[in-house]
């Protein structure tokens, strides 16, 4: 029994184990209890802090809401707009927009500074307003004093006016009596004037009838005089033009002539002349008197060389023949007037620029010119210095159906009539464009017909035949016959001449 009492048994081990486990469990439970108490205390502290923070936040939110209401804009608490001062849909952006909008030139960076600036400006304006009110009160006092003086003057003036009215009434009564007498005199004079006017009108009608008869007679005589003058000019063909130079030598082989005028006479190359026989009846009469056309090629001091542009085979140029151009004269400048379409070479294309070049190269000027549209290009009026009025192709207004062309043609016709009337008053000669070109020795260049380019029909001179043979002289046509020496009838002998010459060599051809 004693031995079993001192021996460690399983019960002892389980008892020890349960004891140790009990103390461990007790320690753990205590530690959990302490941790729970600390967590509860921390929770209570956190809840207290959260409550305080919530209370403070609500207080701040109420303050911010009060601030937003004070600003005057209706915004929610979450629309403060920190960092978005340029956004007017936020509180801060709206505040900055108010500062810029209502502060104007006085706008500052903050509300307070802007309000202070505006207040300062308001005080300054109010002070000026008070000064203006003081000045206005002083002026009002002066105005009342002046009003009193004015009333005094008005009273004096009224007294004088009443006196003047009384005097005026007396004068009017006297004046009415005088007017009555004058009206009677005027009535008598009017009756006399009516009688005199009736008599004068009768005399005027009689004189008007006589004047109309005289004017009709004068117009008839003027027209008759013009017709007789034109007929005499056509018959006598009197010319007061003088030759510009003389042919001193001729070389028919090289088709060159030499003239007795040169650079000392202000002669320039490319000036053209018409050539007249040395026994002519006067230069510038008709183009039938012209025997040749020449163009100056070289100029020396006292002489010049010219090439023959066109010549009459039966009236060759000889020394002593005279040359003439209406565009040129030594030491003088001539003026010309042109009206109508200017077709210089007959190709249906108007050559106004070429005409200008010809006139300018000869040292002449244009004082009147009517364009192809019927408007003035140059208009100085026909004067005593105008040498010729040159009439080009005048269109017929009745031959066009287009209203704009008809008006244009009518303007050209009207201006031609105007220039001719002025030329008759000035004694200026009126010539055709063809005569003018013949006088100046103009030779048209070889024409190239392009269908559809020209405005009018173009008639070739000799069909498909060479112009070198058939058209060089007077536009003669070949008969198609050849010399008998070329016949193939077996008789090669040359026939005797009949004594007749070809029509291309008849005298007078030009």
C-alpha positions as CSV (number, residue, x, y, z in Angstrom):
1,X,0.0,0.0,0.0
2,X,2.9,2.3,0.9
3,X,4.6,1.4,-2.3
4,X,1.5,2.3,-4.3
5,X,1.2,5.5,-2.5
6,X,4.7,6.8,-3.6
7,X,4.3,5.6,-7.2
8,X,3.3,8.1,-10.1
9,X,0.3,6.9,-11.8
10,X,-1.8,7.9,-14.8
11,X,-4.2,9.7,-12.7
12,X,-1.4,11.9,-11.4
13,X,-0.4,12.7,-15.0
14,X,-3.9,13.5,-16.1
15,X,-4.4,15.7,-13.1
16,X,-1.2,17.6,-13.8
17,X,-2.2,18.0,-17.4
18,X,-5.6,19.3,-16.6
19,X,-4.1,21.7,-14.1
20,X,-1.6,23.1,-16.5
21,X,-4.3,23.3,-19.2
22,X,-6.6,25.1,-16.7
23,X,-3.9,27.8,-16.0
24,X,-3.1,28.2,-19.7
25,X,-6.8,28.7,-20.5
26,X,-7.2,31.1,-17.6
27,X,-4.2,33.1,-18.9
28,X,-5.6,33.2,-22.4
29,X,-9.0,34.2,-21.2
30,X,-7.6,37.0,-19.2
31,X,-5.6,38.2,-22.2
32,X,-8.6,38.1,-24.4
33,X,-10.6,40.0,-21.8
34,X,-7.9,42.7,-21.6
35,X,-7.7,42.9,-25.4
36,X,-11.5,43.1,-25.6
37,X,-11.6,45.9,-23.0
38,X,-8.9,47.8,-24.9
39,X,-10.8,47.4,-28.2
40,X,-14.0,48.5,-26.5
41,X,-12.2,51.5,-25.1
42,X,-10.6,52.3,-28.5
43,X,-14.0,51.9,-30.2
44,X,-15.6,54.3,-27.7
45,X,-12.7,56.8,-28.2
46,X,-13.0,56.4,-32.1
47,X,-16.8,56.9,-31.9
48,X,-16.3,59.9,-29.7
49,X,-13.8,61.4,-32.2
50,X,-16.0,60.5,-35.2
51,X,-18.9,62.2,-33.4
52,X,-16.8,65.3,-32.8
53,X,-15.5,65.2,-36.4
54,X,-19.0,64.8,-37.7
55,X,-20.2,67.7,-35.6
56,X,-17.3,69.8,-36.8
57,X,-18.0,68.8,-40.4
58,X,-21.6,69.7,-40.2
59,X,-20.7,73.0,-38.6
60,X,-18.3,73.7,-41.5
61,X,-20.8,72.6,-44.1
62,X,-23.4,75.0,-42.6
63,X,-20.8,77.7,-42.6
64,X,-19.9,77.0,-46.3
65,X,-23.6,76.9,-47.2
66,X,-24.1,80.2,-45.4
67,X,-21.1,81.6,-47.3
68,X,-22.5,80.4,-50.7
69,X,-25.9,82.0,-49.9
70,X,-24.1,85.2,-48.9
71,X,-22.3,85.2,-52.2
72,X,-25.7,85.1,-54.0
73,X,-25.3,82.1,-56.3
74,X,-27.3,79.0,-56.1
75,X,-24.7,76.2,-55.9
76,X,-24.6,72.9,-54.0
77,X,-21.9,72.2,-51.4
78,X,-20.0,69.9,-53.7
79,X,-19.7,72.7,-56.5
80,X,-16.9,74.8,-54.8
81,X,-14.6,74.2,-57.8
82,X,-11.2,74.4,-56.1
83,X,-8.6,74.7,-58.9
84,X,-11.4,75.6,-61.5
85,X,-11.4,79.4,-61.2
86,X,-12.2,79.6,-64.9
87,X,-15.4,77.5,-64.7
88,X,-18.3,79.8,-64.1
89,X,-20.5,76.8,-63.2
90,X,-18.6,76.5,-59.9
91,X,-18.6,78.7,-56.8
92,X,-15.0,80.0,-57.1
93,X,-15.3,80.4,-60.9
94,X,-18.6,82.4,-60.5
95,X,-16.9,84.6,-57.8
96,X,-13.9,85.3,-60.2
97,X,-16.4,86.1,-63.0
98,X,-18.3,88.5,-60.7
99,X,-15.1,90.2,-59.8
100,X,-14.1,90.7,-63.5
101,X,-17.6,91.6,-64.7
102,X,-18.7,94.0,-62.0
103,X,-15.3,95.2,-60.9
104,X,-14.3,96.3,-64.5
105,X,-11.1,98.2,-64.5
106,X,-11.1,98.2,-60.7
107,X,-11.2,94.4,-60.4
108,X,-8.7,92.9,-57.8
109,X,-7.7,89.4,-57.0
110,X,-10.2,89.0,-54.1
111,X,-13.8,90.0,-53.2
112,X,-12.6,92.0,-50.3
113,X,-10.0,93.9,-52.3
114,X,-12.4,94.5,-55.1
115,X,-15.2,95.8,-52.8
116,X,-12.7,98.1,-51.1
117,X,-11.6,99.4,-54.4
118,X,-15.2,100.0,-55.5
119,X,-16.0,101.6,-52.2
120,X,-13.1,104.0,-52.6
121,X,-14.2,104.8,-56.1
122,X,-17.8,105.3,-54.9
123,X,-16.6,107.7,-52.2
124,X,-14.6,109.6,-54.7
125,X,-17.5,109.9,-57.1
126,X,-19.9,110.8,-54.3
127,X,-17.5,113.6,-53.3
128,X,-17.4,114.9,-56.9
129,X,-21.2,114.6,-57.0
130,X,-21.5,116.8,-53.9
131,X,-19.1,119.3,-55.4
132,X,-21.2,119.3,-58.6
133,X,-24.4,119.8,-56.5
134,X,-22.8,122.8,-54.8
135,X,-21.8,124.3,-58.2
136,X,-25.3,123.5,-59.4
137,X,-26.8,125.3,-56.4
138,X,-24.6,128.3,-57.1
139,X,-25.6,128.4,-60.8
140,X,-29.3,128.0,-59.7
141,X,-28.9,131.1,-57.5
142,X,-27.3,133.0,-60.5
143,X,-30.1,131.8,-62.8
144,X,-32.8,133.1,-60.4
145,X,-31.0,136.5,-60.3
146,X,-30.8,136.5,-64.1
147,X,-34.5,135.5,-64.3
148,X,-35.4,138.5,-62.2
149,X,-33.4,140.8,-64.4
150,X,-35.0,139.2,-67.5
151,X,-38.5,139.7,-66.1
152,X,-37.7,143.4,-65.6
153,X,-36.4,143.7,-69.1
154,X,-39.5,141.9,-70.4
155,X,-41.8,144.3,-68.6
156,X,-39.9,147.2,-70.2
157,X,-40.1,145.6,-73.6
158,X,-43.8,144.9,-73.2
159,X,-44.4,148.5,-72.5
160,X,-42.3,149.5,-75.6
161,X,-44.2,146.9,-77.7
162,X,-47.6,148.3,-76.7
163,X,-46.4,151.7,-77.7
164,X,-45.0,150.4,-81.0
165,X,-48.3,148.5,-81.7
166,X,-50.2,151.7,-81.3
167,X,-47.9,153.5,-83.7
168,X,-48.0,150.6,-86.1
169,X,-51.8,150.6,-86.2
170,X,-51.7,154.3,-87.2
171,X,-49.1,153.5,-89.9
172,X,-51.1,150.6,-91.2
173,X,-54.1,152.7,-91.6
174,X,-52.1,155.2,-93.6
175,X,-50.4,152.4,-95.6
176,X,-53.7,150.7,-96.5
177,X,-54.9,153.9,-98.0
178,X,-51.7,154.2,-100.0
179,X,-52.0,150.5,-101.1
180,X,-55.5,151.1,-102.3
181,X,-54.3,154.0,-104.5
182,X,-51.4,151.8,-105.8
183,X,-53.8,148.9,-106.6
184,X,-55.9,151.1,-108.7
185,X,-52.8,152.3,-110.6
186,X,-51.5,148.7,-111.0
187,X,-54.9,147.6,-112.3
188,X,-54.8,150.3,-114.9
189,X,-51.2,149.4,-115.8
190,X,-52.1,145.7,-116.1
191,X,-54.8,146.5,-118.6
192,X,-52.4,148.6,-120.6
193,X,-49.8,145.8,-120.4
194,X,-52.2,143.1,-121.6
195,X,-53.1,145.3,-124.6
196,X,-49.4,145.8,-125.3
197,X,-48.6,142.1,-125.0
198,X,-51.4,141.1,-127.3
199,X,-50.1,143.6,-129.9
200,X,-46.5,142.3,-129.4
201,X,-47.6,138.7,-129.7
202,X,-49.3,139.5,-133.0
203,X,-46.1,141.2,-134.2
204,X,-44.0,138.2,-132.9
205,X,-46.1,135.7,-134.8
206,X,-45.7,137.7,-138.0
207,X,-42.0,137.9,-137.5
208,X,-41.7,134.2,-136.6
209,X,-43.4,133.3,-139.8
210,X,-41.1,135.5,-141.8
211,X,-38.1,134.1,-139.9
212,X,-39.1,130.6,-140.7
213,X,-39.4,131.4,-144.3
214,X,-36.0,133.0,-144.3
215,X,-34.5,130.1,-142.4
216,X,-35.9,127.6,-144.9
217,X,-34.5,129.7,-147.7
218,X,-31.1,129.8,-145.9
219,X,-31.1,126.0,-145.3
220,X,-31.9,125.4,-148.9
221,X,-29.2,127.8,-150.1
222,X,-26.7,126.3,-147.6
223,X,-27.4,122.8,-148.9
224,X,-27.2,124.0,-152.5
225,X,-23.9,125.7,-151.7
226,X,-22.5,122.5,-150.1
227,X,-23.6,120.5,-153.1
228,X,-22.1,123.0,-155.6
229,X,-18.9,123.1,-153.5
230,X,-18.6,119.4,-153.5
231,X,-19.3,119.2,-157.2
232,X,-16.7,121.9,-158.0
233,X,-14.2,120.1,-155.8
234,X,-14.9,116.9,-157.8
235,X,-14.6,118.7,-161.1
236,X,-11.6,121.0,-160.4
237,X,-9.9,118.9,-157.7
238,X,-8.1,121.9,-156.5
239,X,-5.4,121.1,-153.9
240,X,-3.5,123.5,-151.7
241,X,-1.1,120.8,-150.6
242,X,2.6,121.2,-151.3
243,X,5.1,118.4,-152.2
244,X,7.4,117.4,-149.4
245,X,10.4,116.6,-151.5
246,X,11.8,115.8,-155.0
247,X,13.2,112.6,-156.5
248,X,16.9,113.2,-157.3
249,X,17.8,109.8,-158.7
250,X,16.2,106.5,-159.6
251,X,17.6,102.9,-159.9
252,X,14.9,100.7,-161.4
253,X,17.2,97.6,-161.2
254,X,17.3,97.8,-157.4
255,X,13.9,99.5,-157.1
256,X,15.5,102.4,-155.2
257,X,15.1,106.2,-155.4
258,X,16.9,109.0,-153.7
259,X,15.2,112.2,-152.3
260,X,16.5,115.7,-151.6
261,X,15.3,115.7,-148.0
262,X,17.1,114.2,-145.0
263,X,17.6,114.2,-141.2
264,X,18.0,118.0,-141.2
265,X,14.3,118.0,-142.2
266,X,13.5,115.6,-139.3
267,X,12.9,112.8,-141.8
268,X,12.9,109.3,-140.3
269,X,13.1,105.8,-141.9
270,X,9.8,103.9,-142.6
271,X,8.0,107.1,-143.6
272,X,6.1,106.5,-146.8
273,X,5.3,108.9,-149.6
274,X,3.2,108.9,-152.7
275,X,5.0,110.0,-155.9
276,X,3.6,112.5,-158.4
277,X,4.8,113.4,-161.9
278,X,7.0,116.5,-161.9
279,X,4.4,118.2,-164.2
280,X,1.5,117.4,-161.8
281,X,-1.5,119.7,-161.4
282,X,-1.2,119.6,-157.6
283,X,-0.4,116.9,-155.1
284,X,-3.2,115.5,-152.8
285,X,-5.9,115.9,-155.4
286,X,-7.0,112.3,-156.3
287,X,-5.3,109.0,-156.0
288,X,-5.4,108.7,-159.8
289,X,-2.6,111.3,-159.9
290,X,-0.3,109.0,-157.9
291,X,2.3,107.1,-160.0
292,X,4.1,105.2,-157.3
293,X,4.5,104.6,-153.6
294,X,7.8,104.6,-151.8
295,X,9.2,104.0,-148.2
296,X,12.2,105.7,-146.7
297,X,14.9,103.1,-145.8
298,X,18.0,105.2,-145.1
299,X,18.5,108.9,-144.1
300,X,21.4,111.2,-144.4
301,X,21.7,114.9,-143.5
302,X,20.5,116.3,-146.8
303,X,19.2,113.2,-148.7
304,X,17.5,109.9,-148.2
305,X,17.1,106.5,-149.8
306,X,13.7,104.9,-150.4
307,X,12.5,101.7,-151.8
308,X,9.7,101.5,-154.4
309,X,6.6,99.8,-152.9
310,X,4.4,100.0,-155.9
311,X,4.7,101.7,-159.3
312,X,2.9,102.2,-162.6
313,X,4.9,100.5,-165.3
314,X,3.8,103.0,-168.0
315,X,4.6,106.0,-165.7
316,X,8.0,105.1,-164.2
317,X,9.6,107.3,-161.5
318,X,12.0,109.8,-162.9
319,X,14.3,112.5,-161.4
320,X,12.3,115.6,-160.7
321,X,9.2,113.8,-159.6
322,X,7.6,115.1,-156.4
323,X,6.8,113.1,-153.3
324,X,4.0,113.9,-150.8
325,X,2.6,112.6,-147.6
326,X,-0.2,114.4,-145.6
327,X,1.3,112.9,-142.4
328,X,4.7,114.5,-142.7
329,X,6.2,117.9,-143.4
330,X,9.6,119.3,-142.3
331,X,9.3,121.2,-139.1
332,X,5.5,120.7,-138.6
333,X,3.2,118.4,-136.8
334,X,-0.1,117.6,-138.5
335,X,-3.4,116.5,-136.7
336,X,-5.9,114.1,-138.2
337,X,-9.4,112.9,-137.2
338,X,-10.7,109.4,-137.8
339,X,-14.2,107.9,-137.7
340,X,-15.5,104.5,-138.8
341,X,-14.0,101.0,-139.0
342,X,-10.3,101.1,-140.1
343,X,-9.6,98.2,-142.3
344,X,-6.3,99.1,-144.0
345,X,-5.6,96.0,-146.0
346,X,-9.1,94.8,-146.8
347,X,-8.9,91.5,-144.9
348,X,-12.0,92.2,-142.8
349,X,-10.0,92.7,-139.6
350,X,-9.8,96.2,-138.3
351,X,-6.3,97.7,-138.1
352,X,-6.7,100.5,-135.6
353,X,-3.4,99.8,-133.8
354,X,-1.6,99.7,-137.2
355,X,-3.1,103.1,-138.1
356,X,-1.8,104.5,-134.8
357,X,1.7,103.2,-135.5
358,X,1.6,104.7,-139.0
359,X,0.5,108.1,-137.7
360,X,3.0,108.1,-134.9
361,X,5.9,106.9,-137.0
362,X,5.3,109.9,-139.4
363,X,5.4,112.4,-136.5
364,X,1.7,113.2,-136.8
365,X,-1.0,113.2,-134.1
366,X,-4.7,112.3,-133.8
367,X,-7.0,115.0,-132.3
368,X,-10.3,113.2,-132.8
369,X,-10.9,109.4,-133.1
370,X,-14.1,107.4,-132.8
371,X,-13.7,103.8,-131.6
372,X,-15.4,100.7,-133.0
373,X,-17.9,101.0,-130.2
374,X,-19.0,104.5,-131.2
375,X,-17.4,106.2,-128.2
376,X,-14.6,108.8,-128.4
377,X,-11.1,107.6,-128.0
378,X,-9.7,111.1,-128.5
379,X,-11.9,114.2,-128.7
380,X,-10.4,117.7,-129.0
381,X,-12.7,119.0,-131.7
382,X,-11.8,119.8,-135.3
383,X,-9.7,122.9,-135.3
384,X,-7.7,125.0,-137.8
385,X,-4.7,122.6,-137.1
386,X,-6.7,119.5,-138.3
387,X,-5.4,118.6,-141.7
388,X,-7.9,115.9,-142.8
389,X,-11.0,114.3,-141.4
390,X,-10.7,110.7,-142.6
391,X,-13.9,108.6,-143.0
392,X,-13.5,104.8,-142.7
393,X,-16.2,102.2,-143.2
394,X,-19.4,103.5,-141.8
395,X,-21.8,100.7,-140.7
396,X,-25.5,100.8,-141.6
397,X,-27.7,100.6,-138.4
398,X,-30.6,99.2,-140.5
399,X,-28.7,96.1,-141.4
400,X,-28.4,94.6,-138.0
401,X,-31.1,93.1,-135.8
402,X,-29.1,93.3,-132.5
403,X,-30.1,96.4,-130.5
404,X,-26.7,96.8,-129.0
405,X,-25.0,96.8,-132.4
406,X,-27.7,99.1,-133.8
407,X,-27.0,101.6,-131.0
408,X,-23.3,101.3,-131.5
409,X,-23.7,102.0,-135.3
410,X,-25.9,104.9,-134.7
411,X,-23.3,106.5,-132.4
412,X,-20.7,106.1,-135.1
413,X,-23.0,107.7,-137.7
414,X,-23.8,110.6,-135.4
415,X,-20.1,111.3,-134.6
416,X,-19.3,111.2,-138.3
417,X,-22.0,113.8,-138.9
418,X,-20.6,115.9,-136.1
419,X,-17.0,115.7,-137.4
420,X,-18.1,116.6,-140.9
421,X,-20.0,119.6,-139.7
422,X,-17.0,120.8,-137.7
423,X,-14.8,120.3,-140.7
424,X,-17.0,122.4,-142.9
425,X,-16.9,125.2,-140.3
426,X,-13.1,125.1,-140.1
427,X,-12.5,124.6,-143.8
428,X,-10.9,121.2,-143.1
429,X,-10.9,118.7,-146.0
430,X,-12.9,115.4,-145.6
431,X,-11.4,112.4,-147.4
432,X,-12.0,108.6,-147.5
433,X,-9.7,106.1,-145.8
434,X,-8.7,104.7,-149.2
435,X,-7.6,108.2,-150.5
436,X,-5.8,108.8,-147.2
437,X,-3.8,105.5,-147.6
438,X,-3.0,106.4,-151.2
439,X,-1.7,109.8,-150.2
440,X,0.6,108.5,-147.5
441,X,1.9,105.8,-149.9
442,X,0.7,102.9,-147.8
443,X,1.0,99.4,-149.3
444,X,-1.0,96.6,-147.6
445,X,1.0,93.4,-146.8
446,X,0.1,90.1,-148.4
447,X,-3.1,88.9,-146.9
448,X,-3.7,85.5,-145.4
449,X,-7.4,84.6,-145.3
450,X,-8.5,82.5,-142.3
451,X,-12.1,81.4,-142.5
452,X,-14.2,82.6,-139.6
453,X,-11.7,85.1,-138.4
454,X,-12.8,88.1,-140.5
455,X,-16.1,89.9,-139.9
456,X,-17.0,90.3,-143.5
457,X,-16.6,88.4,-146.8
458,X,-13.2,88.1,-148.2
459,X,-12.9,88.0,-152.0
460,X,-9.7,86.5,-153.4
461,X,-8.5,88.4,-156.4
462,X,-7.6,85.6,-158.8
463,X,-8.9,82.3,-157.4
464,X,-6.2,79.7,-157.3
465,X,-4.0,81.5,-159.9
466,X,-0.7,83.1,-158.9
467,X,-0.9,86.7,-157.8
468,X,2.6,87.2,-159.2
469,X,1.4,87.0,-162.8
470,X,-2.3,87.9,-162.8
471,X,-2.7,90.6,-160.2
472,X,0.5,92.6,-160.0
473,X,-0.8,95.3,-162.2
474,X,-4.3,96.6,-161.8
475,X,-5.8,93.3,-160.8
476,X,-5.9,92.1,-164.5
477,X,-7.2,88.6,-165.1
478,X,-5.4,86.1,-167.4
479,X,-7.3,85.0,-170.4
480,X,-5.8,81.5,-170.2
481,X,-4.1,81.9,-173.7
482,X,-0.4,81.3,-174.3
483,X,2.0,82.3,-176.9
484,X,1.7,80.5,-180.3
485,X,5.3,79.3,-180.1
486,X,4.1,76.8,-177.5
487,X,1.4,75.3,-179.8
488,X,1.9,71.6,-180.7
489,X,0.4,71.8,-184.1
490,X,3.7,70.9,-185.8
491,X,4.5,74.4,-186.9
492,X,7.3,75.8,-184.6
493,X,7.6,79.1,-186.4
494,X,6.8,82.1,-184.3
495,X,3.8,84.1,-185.4
496,X,4.1,87.7,-186.3
497,X,3.0,90.3,-183.7
498,X,-0.4,91.8,-184.2
499,X,0.8,95.1,-182.6
500,X,-1.6,94.7,-179.6
501,X,-0.2,94.7,-176.1
502,X,-1.5,92.8,-173.0
503,X,-4.2,94.5,-171.0
504,X,-1.8,94.2,-168.0
505,X,0.4,96.9,-169.6
506,X,-2.2,99.4,-170.6
507,X,-1.5,102.9,-169.5
508,X,-3.2,104.3,-166.5
509,X,-3.2,101.0,-164.6
510,X,-2.4,101.4,-160.9
